[in-house]
Amino acid sequence: MAVNNIGRGPPSDPVETRTGEQAPSSPPLAVQVRMLSASTMLVQWEPPEEPNGQIRGYRVYYSSDMNAPLSGWQKHNTDDSRLTTISGLTTDITYSLRVLGFTSVGDGPPSDVLQVKTQQGVPAQPSSFEAEAELDTRIMLTWLWPVQDSITKYELQYWESNSDNKIHVTFNPAGSYAVEGLKPDTMYRFSLAARSEFGLGVYTQPIEARTAQSMPGAPPRKLEVEAVNSTAIRVTWKAPLPGKQHGQIRGYQVIFSRLENGEPRGQPNIMDVALPEAQVLSSNALCVFLFISISLFHSIVLLTPLFFCLFHLSLSLSLSLLLYHSQTSTLSLPLEQGTDV
């Protein structure tokens, strides 16, 4: 529309235009394969999420050597349909395949590698295999249900990423499976294969997922207390062992209160400590019993403390060290005047 000092004129009629095509920026989705015979396979897929133009066709790359460069794989071109058959395969070997779409500008990225045995009736490798942590001890696995394969069982193997101790699980046909009883804040690897009455298919390439963090499984270690001077003590400790931390240690919490007749008096004082592993508690009073306890802190959960009676000073004090979801510094805390005993 045009504008002058009086006002705006009427708008023009709308016109349409289209940006130029580009090669697809994402691979085809939901690629699946199954054997029609011992030497012929059927491959099918869904279009890319980001075609960036009109898909002119697809290329299916396949090879018996998964480690060879893609340029060395055999290539099967097809039109813009969503399935194709490939014949003349060598029997009783494992083929790897990838699919990509192309526009008039060029090829898009290929899909992830999918493997299949050229043996009629043996299930194809599960596709779109994914893992996601749901809890600190559970990871959910999902995959695409294979096309028309008569699967009798799934076989799963999983292991900690820094270990070779594999755990094997067999379960009935499904499209998901929850792995329970895992360690918190631990990276696991998973590989899945399908079985039919004709044999076991190819295991997927391992995928990884880390369980969620959880409350620390042990208190701080090596608690030590020493007198700094007549009005202060230094409290030092170490973080729990790595296998018991269950996540990144974000800090500690010191809880202290005065004791009377062996029992805490009044509301306890609470202090958050971001990272240090040593604290100094000071007062104008001389000290008698220092009462130390260690517990864990997570979402206001207080476990049963461990108690330590230490050396003679002149004020009764109760101190709790709590850990929350990581190391030596100094902090002064005012203490109440006490009575010598």
N, C-alpha and C positions, 0 to 999 in steps of 0.2 A: 504494500500500500504506500501511497505517497502522503507526505506531511508538509504543511506550510504553516504560516503564523496564525492561520485561522483554525486549523485542526487537521484531522486525518481524513484522507479520502477512502473510497471503498477498496476492499482487497481484491486482488486479481483472482482468477480461477486457479485452483490447485493444479500442480503438475507433478508427475511422478518420475523418479529416476532410480537407477539401481547401481550400487557399487560394483566394481569389477570382481571377477572370480579370483579365488586363491586356491591353492592345494588344501585338502582337508587338514585340519590341525589336530584331529583325534582319530584313533583307529576304529575299525568296525567293532561293534559290541556283541557280547554273547556268542562268541565263536564256539561251535560244537562240531564234533566229527564222530562218525561211526562207520564200521565196516559193513558194506553190502555183501561182499564176498571176501575171500582171502586175498584178492588183488585189486579190489575196487572200494574206494571210500567215498562217503557222502559228507560234504562240508557245508555248513549253513551258518548264517550270521545275521546281525541287525546293522542298519546304517550307522555311520559315525554320529556322535552328538554334535560335532562342529564340522559340517561338510564344506562350508565356505563357498558354496556354489552347487551346481548340478553334478551329482555323481555320474560319471560316464561308464564306470565299470569297476571291477575288482580284480586284484591279482592274488592268487594263492601260491605261496612259496612253500615247498616241502623238500625235505632232505633226510637221509638216514644218518647224517652227521650234524648234530645240533651245534657243534662248535665251529663249523665252517662259516665264513662270512656269507651274508644274505645273498650277495651277488653270485655265489657259487651254488645256491640252491636251485632246484628245478622250479620253473614258473608256469603256472596255469592261469591264463586270462579268461575272464568271463564278462558278460554284460552287467547291467545294473540290477540283475536279479539277486536274490539273497541266498542262493544255494547252488552247488555244482557238484558233479561227480568227477573223480579222477581215477582212471583205470591203468592197468599195466604195472601195478606196484609189485615189488619183490615180496614174496611171502615170508612169514615168520621172522620179520625184523621190526624194529621200532622206527617210525617216522616222526619227525617234528614238522610242524606246519605253522605258518603265520599268514594273516590276511590283511591287505590294505586296500583302501579305496582311492580313486583318482578322479580328478576333474580335468577340464581342458588345459589347466595350467600345470598340473603335475601330480605326483603321488603324495598321499598322506602317510603318516607313520604306521608301521605294521602293528598288529595285535601282539599280545604276549604269546610266547611259545606254547603250543598245545601238542601233546604226543599221543600216538595211537599205535597199537600192535597190529600188523597185517595178519590177523588170525580171526577168521569169522567167528562171531559170537562173543569174543572177548571185549569187555566194555572199554570205551574210550576214557582217556584221562579226564577227571572232573575239571570243569572250566569255571572261570570267575571265582576261584577259591580265595576267600578272604577271612581274616581273623580280627576280632575286636575284643578288647578287655571289657568285661561287664562289672566285675568286682575285683577285689584284691586277690582272690583265689580262683577266679573263673574267667575263661576266655571262650567267646562264642565263635564257632566256625560256620561259614555259609558257602554255598557253591550252587551252580546251576544244575538243575536236574537234567541228565543226559537224554538225548532224543531217542526214544524207542529202544533203549538198551534194556535187556532183561537182567537187572542187577539183583543179586541175592544178598550181598553184604557189602559194606564199606570197611576198609581197613585203614586205620589211622596210625601213624607213628609220630611221636613228638618227643622233644628233649630240650633241656636247657641249652642256650646258645653257646655256653662255655663248657659243655660236657658232651661226651659221646654216648652216654647211657640213654638209649632210646627206649621209650615205653610204647607198647603196641596195644591197640584197642580195636575190637571188631564190633560193629553194630548194624542194625537193620537198615534197609534203604530209607533215606531221608534227604532233605535239602539243607539241614543244619545239624550241628552237634555242639553241646556245651561240654568243655573240658573242665572238670572240677578238681579241687584239692591241690591247686598250684601254690607256689610260694609267692608272697607279695613282692611287688616291685622287682620282678625277675623277667628277663627276656627269654621267650620260648620260640622254638621253631616247629613247624607242623608240615606234614606231607601226607597226602590222601590218595588212595586208589580204590577203584570199584572192582568187585568180583562178580562173575556170573558162573553158571554151571560149566562154562567152557574154559574158565581160567581167570587169573588175576590180571587186571589192566595195568597201565603204567602209572606209577606214583607221580604226583605233581612235584614241581620244583618247590623246595621248602619256602614257606612264608614265615614272617616273624611278627610277634606281638608281645608287648610287655604288660604284665598284670599291674593293676592299680596299686598305689601306695596304701599302707594301713598303719594302724597304731604300732609303735615300736614294740618288739617282742621281748625286750629285756631292759633293765634299768641301766643308768650310767655306771661305769666301772671305776675301780681304783679310787674310791672316795678317800680323801685325806683332809685332815684339819690340823692347822698349826697356829700358834699364837703369833701375831705380828707385833703387838705391843700390849700394854696393860688394858687397852680399850678396844682391841680389834683382833679378829681371827681371820685366817685365810682358809677358804674351802676350795679344794681342787678335785677334779674328776675327769674321766675319759668317756668318750662316747661309747655306746654299746658296740659289740662286734658287728662288722658289716652285714653278716647274715641275719642279724637280729634287728637291724635298723628299719627295714621294711619301707624304705624311702629316704628322701633327703632330710636330715635332721636340721630343722630350722631354728631351734633354740631350746632353752631350758626355762624352768620356772622354779624359783626359790621361795619357799613358804616357811616363815619363822614366827614363833610366838614364845612368850614367857611361860615357864613352868612353875606351878605351885603344887607341892606334894606329889610330884611326878606326873601331874596332869596339866595340859595346856590351859592358859588363862586367857579369856576374851577371844575376840576374832583374830585369826592369824593374819599376819602381814604377807602380802604376795608381791613378788617382783619378777617380771619377765626379763630374761637374759637372751639377747638375740643369738649370739654365737659362742661367747667365751666358755671356757671350761674351768675358770677359777673365779671366786668372788671373795671379797673381804667384808666382814660384818664388824662394825665398830660402835663404840658407845663410850660415854664418860664413866661408866661403871666398871668396876673390876669384875672379873668373872670368877660359878662353882661347878655345875655340871653343864656340859654342852650335849644336847640331845639331838642326834642327827638321824634323819630318815630319808630314804630315796624311794620315789614312786614314779609312775609314768603318767604323762598328761596327754590326753587326746579327746577332744570334744567333751571336756569337763568330766572325763573318766578318771577317778582316783583309785589306784589299786592299793592293796594292803602294803603299808610301808615296811621297810626293814630298819630296825632300830640299832643304834650303836651308842653306848655310853663311853665318853671320851675322858679327857683329862680334867683336873681340878682347876677351876677359875673362881669366880665369885658371883656369877649371876646364872640362874637357871634359864636355859634357852632351848626352845624346840625348833629345829630347822628341817624342812623337807625340801628335797631337790627333785623336781619333776622334769620330765623330758617331753618335748613336743616337736611335731613335724610342722652339728653340723655346726676358737677352740683355745692362751691363758690371759685374762685381763683382770682388772681390779674395780670393785664397786663398793662404796661405803653405805652401810645401812644404820640408822639410829636405833639403839637398843634402850629399853627402859631401865631406870636405876633399880638395882636389886639389893637384897640384904645379905650380908656375909653369913655363911653357914659353916 
